[in-house]
Amino acid sequence: MKIDFGKKAQDLFPVMQALRRHLHQYPELSFQEVETSAFIQNHLSGLSVEYRVIAGTGVLAQIGSGTKCVALRADIDALPITEETGLEFASCTDGVMHACGHDTHTTMLLAAAQMLKEQESSLGGIVKLLFQPGEEKVPGGASMMIAEGALADPTPSMIFGQHINPDSPVGEVAFVSGPMMASADELYWTITGAGAHAAQPHLGKDPIFAAAGLIHHLQSFITRRRNPLEPAVLTITSIHGGSATNIIPDSVELKGTLRTFSSSVRKEAWEFLEEQTKQYCSLHGCEGSVRILKGYPPLINDVQATEFAQSVAEGVLGKHHVAAFEPKMWAEDFSFYSHHIPACFWMLGGRPADAAAMPGLHNPKFSPDETAMITGSALLASVAAEALNR
């Protein structure tokens, strides 16, 4: 008999609300989620769910038995943002806030754990629950979870995850097959010249002049080297150099980001940036180098896993509550899982039904509708149970 996880999630909402508000009040930064991890462990123990600590502050839990296995993932870290919501359960930690909804993600997976545990005897296999640290910070907790065996013994046939979305109304979920989010690499340039008096530029090697030209030149990768049918973005976000109006400085530092859906375009861009930085700066008598902090790969949703999850969502929520998601150049370390096993990541509507808009992700006023957790937890439990029993 098919379980009505929607009704069970509705009944669990007061519990979810209390869990989420506690987590929201006590946020912790990436890889520092000590109390958050302890809170998760305590709740799982109360449900008699087996678990082990992994990747420092991560928790890997398991429900069921057998040869089949699927996985569900939630991220648990917060952001270095000072909250401005005015909520009675606002963050008690100065300068730290769950401004990306990871408190709701964690809560929904805990609720799914309770619902699945109650049906453990009828599950057709094992559900792995990944409470993952450090989504917001390179190298990403997902890569560490994988390295420590989260996807082994047994290996899940599929993994599912979700993210609260302030752009969509509560009760709606959105899916897309194939590329969903971009890779994200951090770029750090150093351009070194020779300082001089501003009135005598010919006696120095001006790194500011070299930096200005380099910024324009590097965009030629996007406009002339890249296949225009392959999405990619190269953005310079920071320039630092000089201290006075009459001094040419010795050096300039730049920062930026590279994003693409294509692994081949990404690797080609790495080579281009290193080579062209050096060569272009030398034209101005300067030395230039770029340090590439290689971050998350592109998030690629498996076609069959996505079709399956979407069909489950239509059955649980109704087709009118399931939408198409437009891929974004955002980044998400769930992408690491998608490069190891078939994966599906969807967006969960979190905007209050009576609101035309709300503060977005990473905004100090971000405050999603808590009833979205009913939809999200029901869908997590449903895809896991149906994947094992189909």
C-alpha positions as CSV (number, residue, x, y, z in Angstrom):
1,M,0.0,0.0,0.0
2,K,1.3,3.4,-1.0
3,I,2.1,5.6,2.0
4,D,0.6,9.1,2.1
5,F,3.7,11.0,3.2
6,G,1.9,14.3,2.5
7,K,-0.5,13.7,5.3
8,K,2.3,12.4,7.6
9,A,4.3,15.6,6.8
10,Q,1.3,17.7,7.6
11,D,1.0,16.1,11.0
12,L,4.7,16.5,11.6
13,F,4.7,20.2,10.8
14,P,4.7,21.4,14.5
15,V,7.7,19.3,15.1
16,M,9.4,20.6,12.0
17,Q,8.7,24.1,13.0
18,A,10.3,23.7,16.4
19,L,13.4,21.9,14.9
20,R,13.8,24.6,12.3
21,R,13.5,27.5,14.7
22,H,16.1,26.0,17.0
23,L,18.5,25.5,14.1
24,H,17.8,29.0,12.9
25,Q,18.6,30.5,16.3
26,Y,21.9,28.7,16.5
27,P,23.6,28.8,13.1
28,E,27.2,27.8,12.5
29,L,29.6,28.6,9.7
30,S,30.9,26.0,7.2
31,F,33.0,23.2,8.8
32,Q,32.2,24.6,12.3
33,E,28.8,23.0,12.7
34,V,29.7,21.3,16.0
35,E,26.4,22.0,17.9
36,T,24.3,21.6,14.7
37,S,25.8,18.1,14.2
38,A,25.2,17.2,17.8
39,F,21.6,18.4,17.5
40,I,21.1,16.2,14.5
41,Q,22.7,13.2,16.2
42,N,20.5,13.6,19.2
43,H,17.4,13.8,17.2
44,L,18.4,10.7,15.1
45,S,19.1,8.8,18.3
46,G,15.6,9.7,19.6
47,L,14.3,8.1,16.4
48,S,16.5,5.0,16.8
49,V,18.1,5.8,13.5
50,E,21.7,4.4,13.1
51,Y,24.3,7.0,12.1
52,R,28.0,7.8,12.2
53,V,29.9,11.1,12.1
54,I,31.7,11.8,8.9
55,A,33.7,14.6,7.3
56,G,34.3,16.3,10.6
57,T,30.8,17.6,11.4
58,G,28.7,15.6,8.9
59,V,26.3,12.9,9.8
60,L,25.7,9.8,7.7
61,A,22.5,7.9,8.8
62,Q,20.9,4.8,7.4
63,I,17.4,3.4,7.5
64,G,16.3,0.0,6.2
65,S,18.2,-3.1,5.0
66,G,18.7,-5.0,1.8
67,T,20.6,-4.7,-1.4
68,K,18.9,-1.7,-3.0
69,C,20.0,1.7,-1.8
70,V,19.1,5.4,-2.5
71,A,20.4,8.5,-0.8
72,L,18.9,11.8,0.4
73,R,21.1,14.9,1.2
74,A,20.7,18.1,3.2
75,D,23.3,20.8,3.9
76,I,23.7,22.1,7.5
77,D,25.9,25.2,7.4
78,A,25.1,28.9,7.6
79,L,26.5,32.1,6.2
80,P,28.6,35.0,7.6
81,I,25.6,37.4,7.4
82,T,24.0,39.6,10.2
83,E,20.3,38.8,10.3
84,E,17.8,41.6,9.8
85,T,14.5,39.6,9.8
86,G,13.2,40.7,13.2
87,L,11.9,37.2,13.8
88,E,11.4,36.1,17.5
89,F,13.7,33.2,16.7
90,A,16.3,35.2,14.8
91,S,20.0,34.2,15.0
92,C,21.6,34.4,18.4
93,T,25.1,34.3,16.9
94,D,26.5,37.6,15.8
95,G,27.3,37.8,12.2
96,V,26.0,34.3,11.3
97,M,22.6,33.5,9.7
98,H,20.8,30.7,7.9
99,A,20.3,33.1,5.0
100,C,20.3,30.2,2.4
101,G,17.7,28.0,4.0
102,H,19.9,25.2,5.2
103,D,18.0,25.1,8.5
104,T,14.9,24.2,6.5
105,H,16.9,21.6,4.5
106,T,18.2,19.9,7.6
107,T,14.7,19.9,9.2
108,M,13.1,18.4,6.2
109,L,15.6,15.6,6.1
110,L,15.1,14.9,9.8
111,A,11.3,14.8,9.2
112,A,11.8,12.5,6.2
113,A,14.0,10.3,8.5
114,Q,11.1,10.0,11.0
115,M,8.6,9.1,8.3
116,L,10.8,6.5,6.7
117,K,11.8,5.0,10.0
118,E,8.1,4.5,10.8
119,Q,7.9,2.5,7.5
120,E,11.3,0.8,7.8
121,S,9.9,-2.8,7.7
122,S,8.2,-2.1,4.4
123,L,11.0,-0.3,2.7
124,G,12.5,-2.3,-0.2
125,G,16.1,-1.5,0.7
126,I,18.3,1.1,2.4
127,V,17.9,4.9,2.6
128,K,21.1,6.8,3.3
129,L,20.7,10.2,4.9
130,L,23.5,12.7,4.3
131,F,23.6,15.6,6.7
132,Q,26.4,17.5,5.0
133,P,28.7,20.3,6.3
134,G,30.3,23.1,4.4
135,E,28.2,23.6,1.3
136,E,29.0,27.3,1.3
137,K,32.8,27.0,1.3
138,V,35.3,25.4,-1.1
139,P,36.3,22.6,-1.2
140,G,32.7,21.8,-0.2
141,G,31.5,19.2,2.3
142,A,30.1,17.0,-0.4
143,S,33.6,16.2,-1.8
144,M,34.7,15.3,1.8
145,M,31.7,13.1,2.4
146,I,32.4,11.2,-0.8
147,A,36.1,10.8,0.1
148,E,35.1,9.3,3.4
149,G,32.8,6.7,1.9
150,A,29.3,8.3,2.0
151,L,28.5,6.8,-1.4
152,A,30.0,3.3,-0.6
153,D,29.0,0.1,1.2
154,P,26.4,0.2,-0.4
155,T,26.5,2.6,-3.3
156,P,23.2,4.3,-3.8
157,S,21.6,3.8,-7.2
158,M,20.4,7.5,-7.0
159,I,20.7,10.5,-4.8
160,F,18.2,13.3,-4.3
161,G,18.4,16.8,-2.8
162,Q,16.5,20.1,-2.8
163,H,17.0,23.8,-2.2
164,I,14.4,26.3,-0.9
165,N,13.6,28.9,-3.6
166,P,12.3,32.3,-2.8
167,D,11.4,33.0,-6.4
168,S,8.7,30.3,-6.4
169,P,5.5,30.1,-4.3
170,V,5.2,27.7,-1.4
171,G,3.7,24.3,-2.5
172,E,5.5,24.4,-5.9
173,V,8.6,22.4,-6.9
174,A,10.7,22.8,-10.1
175,F,12.8,20.4,-12.0
176,V,15.2,20.4,-14.9
177,S,17.2,17.5,-16.6
178,G,20.8,18.0,-17.5
179,P,22.8,21.0,-16.5
180,M,21.1,22.9,-13.6
181,M,23.9,24.9,-12.0
182,A,27.3,26.0,-13.1
183,S,30.8,25.1,-12.0
184,A,32.4,27.8,-9.8
185,D,36.1,28.6,-9.6
186,E,37.6,31.4,-7.6
187,L,40.2,33.5,-9.4
188,Y,43.0,35.5,-7.7
189,W,45.4,37.7,-9.8
190,T,48.6,39.4,-8.8
191,I,50.2,41.9,-11.2
192,T,53.6,43.2,-10.2
193,G,55.3,46.2,-11.9
194,A,57.6,49.0,-10.6
195,G,56.4,51.9,-8.6
196,A,57.1,55.5,-9.7
197,H,55.9,59.1,-9.3
198,A,52.6,59.5,-11.1
199,A,54.1,62.5,-13.0
200,Q,56.8,60.2,-14.4
201,P,55.0,57.1,-15.5
202,H,57.8,56.4,-18.0
203,L,60.2,55.6,-15.1
204,G,58.0,52.8,-13.7
205,K,56.0,49.8,-14.9
206,D,52.3,50.6,-14.2
207,P,50.4,47.5,-12.9
208,I,47.1,49.5,-12.9
209,F,47.4,50.2,-16.6
210,A,48.2,46.5,-17.2
211,A,45.3,45.4,-15.0
212,A,42.8,47.6,-16.8
213,G,43.8,46.1,-20.2
214,L,43.9,42.6,-18.8
215,I,40.3,42.8,-17.6
216,H,39.1,43.7,-21.1
217,H,41.4,41.2,-22.8
218,L,40.3,38.2,-20.7
219,Q,36.8,38.6,-21.8
220,S,38.0,37.5,-25.3
221,F,37.7,34.0,-24.0
222,I,34.0,34.5,-23.6
223,T,33.4,36.4,-26.8
224,R,35.9,34.8,-29.2
225,R,37.3,31.5,-27.8
226,R,34.2,29.8,-26.4
227,N,31.5,28.2,-28.5
228,P,28.6,30.7,-28.1
229,L,26.2,27.7,-27.5
230,E,28.1,26.8,-24.3
231,P,27.1,29.1,-21.4
232,A,30.0,30.6,-19.5
233,V,30.6,33.7,-17.3
234,L,33.9,35.3,-16.4
235,T,33.4,38.2,-13.9
236,I,36.1,40.4,-12.2
237,T,34.7,41.4,-8.9
238,S,37.5,43.1,-7.0
239,I,40.4,45.4,-7.9
240,H,42.9,46.6,-5.2
241,G,46.0,48.7,-5.9
242,G,47.5,52.0,-5.0
243,S,47.2,54.4,-2.0
244,A,47.6,57.9,-3.3
245,T,46.9,60.2,-6.3
246,N,50.5,60.8,-7.1
247,I,52.0,57.3,-6.7
248,I,52.1,54.5,-9.2
249,P,52.0,51.3,-7.0
250,D,54.2,48.3,-7.3
251,S,51.4,45.8,-7.6
252,V,47.6,45.3,-8.1
253,E,45.4,42.4,-7.1
254,L,42.2,41.3,-8.8
255,K,39.6,38.7,-7.8
256,G,36.9,37.1,-9.9
257,T,34.9,34.0,-10.7
258,L,34.6,31.6,-13.6
259,R,31.3,29.7,-14.2
260,T,30.2,27.3,-16.9
261,F,28.1,24.2,-17.5
262,S,30.8,22.5,-19.5
263,S,33.8,20.7,-18.0
264,S,35.8,21.0,-21.2
265,V,35.1,24.8,-21.4
266,R,36.1,25.0,-17.8
267,K,39.5,23.3,-18.4
268,E,40.2,25.3,-21.5
269,A,39.5,28.5,-19.6
270,W,42.0,27.6,-16.9
271,E,44.7,27.2,-19.5
272,F,43.7,30.5,-21.2
273,L,43.7,32.5,-18.0
274,E,47.1,31.3,-16.9
275,E,48.7,31.8,-20.3
276,Q,47.1,35.1,-21.2
277,T,47.6,36.7,-17.8
278,K,51.4,36.1,-18.1
279,Q,51.7,37.1,-21.7
280,Y,49.5,40.2,-21.6
281,C,51.1,41.7,-18.5
282,S,54.5,41.2,-20.0
283,L,53.5,43.6,-22.8
284,H,53.4,46.3,-20.2
285,G,56.7,45.2,-18.6
286,C,54.8,43.6,-15.6
287,E,54.7,40.2,-14.2
288,G,51.2,38.6,-14.0
289,S,50.0,35.4,-12.4
290,V,46.6,34.0,-11.6
291,R,45.8,31.5,-8.8
292,I,42.8,29.4,-9.6
293,L,41.0,27.9,-6.7
294,K,39.1,25.1,-8.3
295,G,35.7,24.9,-6.8
296,Y,32.5,23.0,-7.5
297,P,31.9,21.2,-10.9
298,P,28.7,21.8,-12.8
299,L,25.5,20.2,-11.3
300,I,24.2,17.8,-13.9
301,N,20.8,16.2,-13.2
302,D,20.5,12.7,-14.5
303,V,17.7,12.4,-17.0
304,Q,16.1,9.2,-15.7
305,A,16.5,10.2,-12.0
306,T,14.9,13.6,-12.7
307,E,12.0,12.0,-14.7
308,F,11.4,9.7,-11.8
309,A,11.5,12.4,-9.1
310,Q,9.2,14.6,-11.2
311,S,6.7,11.8,-11.7
312,V,6.7,11.2,-7.9
313,A,6.2,15.0,-7.3
314,E,3.2,15.1,-9.7
315,G,1.7,12.1,-7.8
316,V,2.2,13.7,-4.4
317,L,1.5,17.3,-5.2
318,G,-0.5,17.3,-8.4
319,K,0.9,18.3,-11.8
320,H,-0.2,21.9,-11.3
321,H,2.3,22.2,-8.5
322,V,5.3,21.0,-10.6
323,A,7.1,23.5,-12.8
324,A,10.2,23.7,-15.0
325,F,13.3,25.2,-13.6
326,E,15.5,27.5,-15.7
327,P,19.2,26.6,-15.2
328,K,21.2,29.2,-13.3
329,M,24.9,30.1,-13.2
330,W,24.7,29.6,-9.4
331,A,26.8,26.9,-7.9
332,E,26.0,24.1,-5.5
333,D,28.3,21.4,-4.1
334,F,25.6,18.7,-4.6
335,S,27.2,18.7,-8.0
336,F,30.0,16.4,-6.7
337,Y,27.4,13.7,-6.1
338,S,26.0,14.1,-9.6
339,H,29.4,13.3,-11.0
340,H,29.5,9.9,-9.1
341,I,26.0,8.5,-9.3
342,P,22.7,9.4,-10.9
343,A,21.4,12.5,-9.2
344,C,18.4,14.8,-9.1
345,F,18.3,18.2,-7.4
346,W,15.1,20.2,-7.4
347,M,14.0,23.7,-6.2
348,L,11.3,23.9,-3.5
349,G,9.1,27.0,-3.5
350,G,9.4,29.1,-0.3
351,R,7.7,32.4,-1.1
352,P,4.6,33.0,0.9
353,A,1.5,32.5,-1.2
354,D,0.2,36.0,-0.6
355,A,3.5,37.7,-1.5
356,A,4.5,38.8,-5.0
357,A,8.2,38.8,-4.0
358,M,10.4,38.2,-1.0
359,P,14.1,38.8,0.0
360,G,16.3,36.4,-1.9
361,L,19.0,33.9,-0.9
362,H,22.0,35.3,1.0
363,N,19.9,38.3,2.0
364,P,19.9,39.4,5.7
365,K,16.1,39.5,5.5
366,F,15.6,36.1,4.0
367,S,12.7,34.3,5.6
368,P,10.9,31.5,3.7
369,D,7.4,30.3,4.4
370,E,7.9,27.4,6.9
371,T,5.0,25.5,5.4
372,A,7.3,24.7,2.5
373,M,8.8,22.1,4.8
374,I,5.6,20.1,4.5
375,T,6.0,19.8,0.8
376,G,9.8,19.2,0.9
377,S,9.8,16.5,3.6
378,A,6.9,14.6,2.0
379,L,8.7,14.7,-1.4
380,L,12.0,13.5,0.1
381,A,10.3,10.6,1.8
382,S,8.2,9.7,-1.2
383,V,11.1,9.6,-3.7
384,A,13.2,7.4,-1.4
385,A,10.4,5.0,-0.7
386,E,9.1,4.7,-4.2
387,A,12.7,4.4,-5.7
388,L,13.2,1.3,-3.4
389,N,9.8,-0.2,-4.0
390,R,9.2,0.4,-7.7
